[in-house]
């Protein structure tokens, strides 16, 4: 005891470290035994940034689950920066993100191209409107994603290529999720940039409109990312093989 608190003794710390290794070895042994029985099983901690987690991963995981029904997936959602940090710290085995940060321990697998669009409230502009002068963007109200978002990073890079710093925009509100972006645009708060994948239903219903901005290149790639030095259990190995087969055409080697 230290005052009113309780701390482990030196012997207790040693025992705790060994117990952690024992539990890890038991989990590895269980997974390997299941693999010998031609069944890939176990927990698979995955993470996805907002758009992949809501609009891409559910369909991918449904397909993967049909191949490996004994794998239990735990899906965490955050912005790209948060998912990358959790992959680096070991809390997640694989993440799917819309922006990459260079780090010697991160390995990226490109998955698919995502088209970003400029969204505006319904009726804000005549149909077919094109903004030719980037300076016009400064006079418009904007709804932005938070810093750390892959969408925000892609928007920053695209606007910077036109000579526009996002800090110069008339930002009405900054939000933490794609769903909130869509609701804010629909409510008339301002324009925003997000994935066409996320806005498909709203655009099809006519709840909002897209606006073309001349010279604005709004594309980015979704990546699967894992730690270079991470030791994988069979469930994670099979999931990465599944992604490589689906997006890179890499066949498994018997």
N, C-alpha and C positions, 0 to 999 in steps of 0.2 A: 504493500500500500504506500502511496505517496499522497499525503494529506487525505482527501476524500476520494481520490482516484485510485485505480488499480492498473498496474502495468505488468506485462509478462516479464518473468525472470529471463536471464540469459539462456538457461536451459529450455525455457518455454519457447523462445524465439527459434532455437535450433530445431526443436520438435515440430514447430509450425512449418518451417521450410521443408523438412523431410516429408511431412504429411501432405503438403501441396504436391510434391513430386510423386508420392504414392498414388494419390487420387488421379493425377494425370496419366500415370502408367496404367492404372486400372481401366480408365476410359479408353486409352489407346488399345489395350488388350481386347476389350469388349468389341471395339470397332473392327479390329483385325480378324477376330473370330467370326463376326458377322460377315465380313468380306469373304472369308473362306467358305462360307455357306452360300455364296453367290447372292448375298443380300447386303446392299450398302445402306447403313443405318447410322443413326446418331443425330446430334444437334448440329445445326448449321447457322451460326450467327451472321446474318447479312445486314448490310446497310444500304440505303438508297437516298440520294438527294430528292428534293420534293417531286420533281416531274417524273424521273424514273420510278420512284416508289409508288406513285399514284397511277401512272398511265402506261408503264412499260413492264415493270416487274410482276404485277399480278398475273399477266398472261404468260410470261416466261416461266414463272414458278408453277403455274398450273400444268404446263407442258413437262417441266422437270419432275414434278410430283408424280406424273403418270409413269415416268421411267423409274423413279426411285421413291416408291410410296412410303418406305420406312424412314425416310429422312424428315426430321422435324425442323422446319425453318423458323428462325426468330428474326423478324424484320424490324430494324430500327430506321427511323426517318429523321433527317436533319438537312441542313444545307450542305453544299459540297465540302466546305472547309471543315465542318463538324465531322462528316463521314470520313474524310481523309485522316483527321486527327485520331479517330477511333480505330482505323486500320493500323496506323503507325503505333498506337499504344497497345494493340493486341486485343482490344475488346471486340472487334469485328474481324472475321476471317476474309470476307470479300465485300467491297463496296461498289455501287454503281453511281457514277457522278457525271455531271455535265461540265466540269472544269477540272483541269489537272494542275497540280503544283509539283514542280520538279523536286525530287528527293531521291537520294541514292538507294533508299530501301523500298521505294514504291515501284511496282511493276504494273504497267497499264496495258489493258487489252481493248483496242478500239472495237466498239459494237456497231453503232449506226449513226448516221448523220441526222441531225435535228434541225428543222427549219424554224427560225424565230420570226415572228411577225409583229408589226406595230399595230396595236389595237386601239380603237377609239370608240366612245359611246355611240350608240345607234343614232344616226341622223346628224352627227357632228359635222360631217363633210358630205358634199354631193358624191354620189357613186362614181368611182373611177378617179377620185382626186389623187393627184401626185404632188408631193412637196419637192420642188426643185432646188430651193435655196435652204441649206442646212440652218441658216440663222433664223428661219421661221420657227424652228423647233423650240427656240428659247422663249418664245412668247406664249407657248402652249402649256397647260397644266399637266403634270406628270404624276403617275403612281409608280413607285420604284420598289424593287425587292431590296432586302437588307444586304449589307456588305457580307461577303462569304458565300453568297448564292452564285451558282454557276451561271444562271441567267443574267444576273447583275454583271458578272465579269465579262460575259460575251457582249452585253450591251455596251459596257465601258469601252471595250476594244473596238467595236463597230463605230461608235460615235466618235472616238478619238481619231479614227481614220478619216473622218469628215472634219476634223478640227474642233469638235465639240467636247468640252469637259463636262461630265455629268453634274459637277457642282454648280455649273452655270444654269442648269435647267430650273424651271419654276416647279419645284417638288411640292405637291400638296400633301402627300402622305407616303410613308415608307412602311412596308408590310413584310410579314415573315413567311407567307405561303402563296403558292400559285392560286389556290382557290380564292384567297382574299383579294389578290390582284384582279381576278375576273369579276368578283362582286363589286369592287370599287369602280372599275371601268363601266360595268353595267349600270351602276348607280349614277354615273355622270361625273365622277370626281376628276377624271382626266384620262390621258393616254398612257399606255404602258407597252412594254415589250415582253412577250412570253412565247412559249412553244406553241406552234400550230396544233401539235398533238394534244395539248391541254385545252385549247380553245375550240376544238372541232365542234362540239355540241352547241356551244353558244353561237358560233358563226353560222352553223347550219340552221339554227332557229331564227337567225336575224336579230339576236339580242345585242350584238355589237358589230362593228365593221373593221376591216383592215385598211390601212392607209399606206400607200407606197411612198418611200422616200428615196429619191434618186441618189444612186451611189452608195446606199447603205447595204452592206453585205452582212446579213444576219443568218449565219450558219455556225453550228458547233457540233462537236462529236460527244456522244455518250461513251464513257469508258467503264469497264470493270477494272478494279484495282485491288491488289493484294500486297502483302509485305513480302519482300524478297527472301527474308530469312525465316519466314514462318514455317513451322513443321505442320503439314496438313494431315488431317484424318481422312479416311476414304470418302466420306460424304462431300468434303470440300474438293477433293481431287476430282470426283465425278462431276461436280457442278462446274468447275473450271473447264473440264473436258467438254461438257455440254455446251458452254458458251463458245469455245473455240470451234466446235463442230458447226454450230449454228451461224456464227458470224464470220469465221475465217475459213470454213470448209476443211478444217483439220480433222482427219479421221483418227480414231483411236488405234493404237498399236497393240495387238494381242501379245 
